[in-house]
Amino acid sequence: MAELKIKADSGGGTVSFKGPATTTSNAAVQLTLPVNDGDADQVLTTNGSGALSWAAPVVADNAITLAKMAGGTDGQIITYDASGDPVAVGPGTDGQVLTSTGASSPPAFEDAAAGGITDIDQYQCGGFSTTGGNGDLTANWSRLDQTNQGHSNYALLGGAMGESSGIFTFPSTGIWMITHLLAGYADDTDNRIIGNRIYSSTNGGSSYSERAHGQFNVKSFSGNDNGVGYGSCHCEYIFDVTSTSGFSVKFWWQSEDDAQISGGNGNHAQFIKLAET
């Protein structure tokens, strides 16, 4: 078998190039070496016609298997940084989510954004029964009794509303839904108006603006509880509370002539925080 043997420069051994046992179809194969020694990590490639050259290794499409990938930490994800270089992300901690940090940065594991309702409180205006007038509901407010559920003296969920002389303040900023229900009755056969309103302030109570109102007509009629007529009105307001200082709400009542407003559960307000501001 043909062999080209080159003696080592210092005389310590030889390097050989040996031809194959036979070429394909007994062809005369000629290989032309490149003009230099290439760059580090390059490999010798052919153009298919005998011309050899140095080039970076080429991996065929869909040729990388898990066995060929570098080991990492369990749960990591391979992505790319702003320079296009691969980086490992994660694995984060239990309950975190993968979020985008911008077009030029790899994603990152972060705590999931808070969601759902976080604060609920409700009050009633007890000991209140009046006819023929209107005004702010300034007295007899108390948190609805939830003793059987363990919520007798504090909010049902989250922070508790503050209340002083009918002025309600908020435990935290956010988008709050405020509702007010006012019930009443009349034993007069004429139509009588009963109404309610929600007012809000953003300047510490220096001024208030009407934000919502409700109204209904009530009159007595025969055949029902000795002729007494009953009804209720409801109003609600979505309040963007951007500061816990200076933001407040209050409630207003109205009854015409001898129409009478109920107290207790028939006159109550709810405060529900829907989202962050």
DAKADA-V47657 format. One record per residue. N is the residue number from 1. RES is the residue in three letters. D_CENTER is the distance of its C-alpha to the mean C-alpha in Angstrom with 1 decimal. Layout:
n=N res=RES d_center=D_CENTER
n=N res=RES d_center=D_CENTER
This chain:
n=1 res=MET d_center=75.4
n=2 res=ALA d_center=75.1
n=3 res=GLU d_center=73.5
n=4 res=LEU d_center=73.0
n=5 res=LYS d_center=73.2
n=6 res=ILE d_center=72.4
n=7 res=LYS d_center=73.7
n=8 res=ALA d_center=71.3
n=9 res=ASP d_center=72.1
n=10 res=SER d_center=73.4
n=11 res=GLY d_center=75.2
n=12 res=GLY d_center=72.9
n=13 res=GLY d_center=72.2
n=14 res=THR d_center=71.5
n=15 res=VAL d_center=68.7
n=16 res=SER d_center=69.4
n=17 res=PHE d_center=68.2
n=18 res=LYS d_center=69.4
n=19 res=GLY d_center=69.6
n=20 res=PRO d_center=68.4
n=21 res=ALA d_center=71.0
n=22 res=THR d_center=70.9
n=23 res=THR d_center=68.8
n=24 res=THR d_center=67.5
n=25 res=SER d_center=70.5
n=26 res=ASN d_center=72.5
n=27 res=ALA d_center=71.1
n=28 res=ALA d_center=71.8
n=29 res=VAL d_center=68.4
n=30 res=GLN d_center=68.1
n=31 res=LEU d_center=65.1
n=32 res=THR d_center=64.8
n=33 res=LEU d_center=63.1
n=34 res=PRO d_center=60.7
n=35 res=VAL d_center=62.0
n=36 res=ASN d_center=60.0
n=37 res=ASP d_center=58.2
n=38 res=GLY d_center=54.7
n=39 res=ASP d_center=51.7
n=40 res=ALA d_center=50.2
n=41 res=ASP d_center=48.5
n=42 res=GLN d_center=49.8
n=43 res=VAL d_center=51.7
n=44 res=LEU d_center=54.8
n=45 res=THR d_center=54.3
n=46 res=THR d_center=56.7
n=47 res=ASN d_center=56.6
n=48 res=GLY d_center=58.5
n=49 res=SER d_center=61.8
n=50 res=GLY d_center=62.7
n=51 res=ALA d_center=61.1
n=52 res=LEU d_center=59.1
n=53 res=SER d_center=56.4
n=54 res=TRP d_center=53.7
n=55 res=ALA d_center=50.1
n=56 res=ALA d_center=46.7
n=57 res=PRO d_center=45.9
n=58 res=VAL d_center=44.4
n=59 res=VAL d_center=42.1
n=60 res=ALA d_center=42.3
n=61 res=ASP d_center=39.2
n=62 res=ASN d_center=37.6
n=63 res=ALA d_center=39.9
n=64 res=ILE d_center=37.5
n=65 res=THR d_center=37.2
n=66 res=LEU d_center=35.1
n=67 res=ALA d_center=38.4
n=68 res=LYS d_center=38.8
n=69 res=MET d_center=35.4
n=70 res=ALA d_center=35.2
n=71 res=GLY d_center=34.0
n=72 res=GLY d_center=30.6
n=73 res=THR d_center=28.4
n=74 res=ASP d_center=27.1
n=75 res=GLY d_center=23.6
n=76 res=GLN d_center=23.9
n=77 res=ILE d_center=23.2
n=78 res=ILE d_center=25.6
n=79 res=THR d_center=24.4
n=80 res=TYR d_center=26.0
n=81 res=ASP d_center=25.9
n=82 res=ALA d_center=26.8
n=83 res=SER d_center=30.5
n=84 res=GLY d_center=30.0
n=85 res=ASP d_center=30.9
n=86 res=PRO d_center=29.3
n=87 res=VAL d_center=27.2
n=88 res=ALA d_center=25.7
n=89 res=VAL d_center=22.0
n=90 res=GLY d_center=20.8
n=91 res=PRO d_center=21.1
n=92 res=GLY d_center=18.4
n=93 res=THR d_center=18.1
n=94 res=ASP d_center=17.4
n=95 res=GLY d_center=13.8
n=96 res=GLN d_center=12.6
n=97 res=VAL d_center=11.3
n=98 res=LEU d_center=13.2
n=99 res=THR d_center=11.7
n=100 res=SER d_center=14.0
n=101 res=THR d_center=15.4
n=102 res=GLY d_center=17.6
n=103 res=ALA d_center=20.6
n=104 res=SER d_center=23.0
n=105 res=SER d_center=21.2
n=106 res=PRO d_center=20.6
n=107 res=PRO d_center=17.1
n=108 res=ALA d_center=16.2
n=109 res=PHE d_center=14.7
n=110 res=GLU d_center=12.0
n=111 res=ASP d_center=10.2
n=112 res=ALA d_center=7.0
n=113 res=ALA d_center=4.1
n=114 res=ALA d_center=5.2
n=115 res=GLY d_center=5.1
n=116 res=GLY d_center=8.5
n=117 res=ILE d_center=11.4
n=118 res=THR d_center=12.5
n=119 res=ASP d_center=15.8
n=120 res=ILE d_center=18.7
n=121 res=ASP d_center=22.3
n=122 res=GLN d_center=25.4
n=123 res=TYR d_center=28.8
n=124 res=GLN d_center=32.2
n=125 res=CYS d_center=35.1
n=126 res=GLY d_center=38.1
n=127 res=GLY d_center=41.7
n=128 res=PHE d_center=41.4
n=129 res=SER d_center=43.9
n=130 res=THR d_center=45.4
n=131 res=THR d_center=47.1
n=132 res=GLY d_center=47.9
n=133 res=GLY d_center=45.7
n=134 res=ASN d_center=42.2
n=135 res=GLY d_center=40.3
n=136 res=ASP d_center=37.2
n=137 res=LEU d_center=36.4
n=138 res=THR d_center=37.1
n=139 res=ALA d_center=38.3
n=140 res=ASN d_center=38.0
n=141 res=TRP d_center=34.2
n=142 res=SER d_center=33.0
n=143 res=ARG d_center=30.0
n=144 res=LEU d_center=30.4
n=145 res=ASP d_center=32.2
n=146 res=GLN d_center=30.2
n=147 res=THR d_center=32.7
n=148 res=ASN d_center=32.9
n=149 res=GLN d_center=29.2
n=150 res=GLY d_center=29.5
n=151 res=HIS d_center=27.8
n=152 res=SER d_center=30.9
n=153 res=ASN d_center=30.3
n=154 res=TYR d_center=26.6
n=155 res=ALA d_center=23.4
n=156 res=LEU d_center=22.3
n=157 res=LEU d_center=18.9
n=158 res=GLY d_center=17.7
n=159 res=GLY d_center=19.6
n=160 res=ALA d_center=22.8
n=161 res=MET d_center=23.8
n=162 res=GLY d_center=26.9
n=163 res=GLU d_center=30.0
n=164 res=SER d_center=33.3
n=165 res=SER d_center=35.9
n=166 res=GLY d_center=33.4
n=167 res=ILE d_center=31.0
n=168 res=PHE d_center=27.5
n=169 res=THR d_center=25.2
n=170 res=PHE d_center=21.6
n=171 res=PRO d_center=20.4
n=172 res=SER d_center=17.3
n=173 res=THR d_center=15.9
n=174 res=GLY d_center=13.3
n=175 res=ILE d_center=13.7
n=176 res=TRP d_center=16.3
n=177 res=MET d_center=18.3
n=178 res=ILE d_center=21.9
n=179 res=THR d_center=24.5
n=180 res=HIS d_center=28.2
n=181 res=LEU d_center=30.8
n=182 res=LEU d_center=34.5
n=183 res=ALA d_center=37.3
n=184 res=GLY d_center=41.0
n=185 res=TYR d_center=44.4
n=186 res=ALA d_center=47.8
n=187 res=ASP d_center=51.3
n=188 res=ASP d_center=52.7
n=189 res=THR d_center=53.3
n=190 res=ASP d_center=52.2
n=191 res=ASN d_center=48.6
n=192 res=ARG d_center=46.8
n=193 res=ILE d_center=43.4
n=194 res=ILE d_center=40.7
n=195 res=GLY d_center=37.6
n=196 res=ASN d_center=34.6
n=197 res=ARG d_center=32.3
n=198 res=ILE d_center=29.2
n=199 res=TYR d_center=29.6
n=200 res=SER d_center=27.3
n=201 res=SER d_center=28.1
n=202 res=THR d_center=26.4
n=203 res=ASN d_center=29.6
n=204 res=GLY d_center=30.3
n=205 res=GLY d_center=32.2
n=206 res=SER d_center=34.7
n=207 res=SER d_center=34.0
n=208 res=TYR d_center=32.1
n=209 res=SER d_center=31.1
n=210 res=GLU d_center=31.2
n=211 res=ARG d_center=27.8
n=212 res=ALA d_center=28.7
n=213 res=HIS d_center=31.8
n=214 res=GLY d_center=33.2
n=215 res=GLN d_center=36.8
n=216 res=PHE d_center=39.2
n=217 res=ASN d_center=42.9
n=218 res=VAL d_center=44.6
n=219 res=LYS d_center=48.3
n=220 res=SER d_center=50.4
n=221 res=PHE d_center=52.0
n=222 res=SER d_center=54.6
n=223 res=GLY d_center=53.8
n=224 res=ASN d_center=50.6
n=225 res=ASP d_center=50.7
n=226 res=ASN d_center=53.9
n=227 res=GLY d_center=52.7
n=228 res=VAL d_center=49.6
n=229 res=GLY d_center=46.7
n=230 res=TYR d_center=43.0
n=231 res=GLY d_center=39.8
n=232 res=SER d_center=36.4
n=233 res=CYS d_center=34.1
n=234 res=HIS d_center=30.4
n=235 res=CYS d_center=28.2
n=236 res=GLU d_center=24.5
n=237 res=TYR d_center=22.7
n=238 res=ILE d_center=19.1
n=239 res=PHE d_center=19.3
n=240 res=ASP d_center=17.2
n=241 res=VAL d_center=18.2
n=242 res=THR d_center=18.0
n=243 res=SER d_center=20.5
n=244 res=THR d_center=21.7
n=245 res=SER d_center=25.2
n=246 res=GLY d_center=27.0
n=247 res=PHE d_center=24.5
n=248 res=SER d_center=26.1
n=249 res=VAL d_center=27.0
n=250 res=LYS d_center=30.2
n=251 res=PHE d_center=31.8
n=252 res=TRP d_center=35.1
n=253 res=TRP d_center=37.7
n=254 res=GLN d_center=40.6
n=255 res=SER d_center=43.4
n=256 res=GLU d_center=46.5
n=257 res=ASP d_center=50.0
n=258 res=ASP d_center=50.2
n=259 res=ALA d_center=46.8
n=260 res=GLN d_center=45.3
n=261 res=ILE d_center=41.7
n=262 res=SER d_center=40.5
n=263 res=GLY d_center=38.9
n=264 res=GLY d_center=36.8
n=265 res=ASN d_center=34.4
n=266 res=GLY d_center=35.7
n=267 res=ASN d_center=34.2
n=268 res=HIS d_center=30.7
n=269 res=ALA d_center=27.4
n=270 res=GLN d_center=23.8
n=271 res=PHE d_center=20.8
n=272 res=ILE d_center=17.3
n=273 res=LYS d_center=14.2
n=274 res=LEU d_center=11.7
n=275 res=ALA d_center=8.9
n=276 res=GLU d_center=9.2
n=277 res=THR d_center=11.9
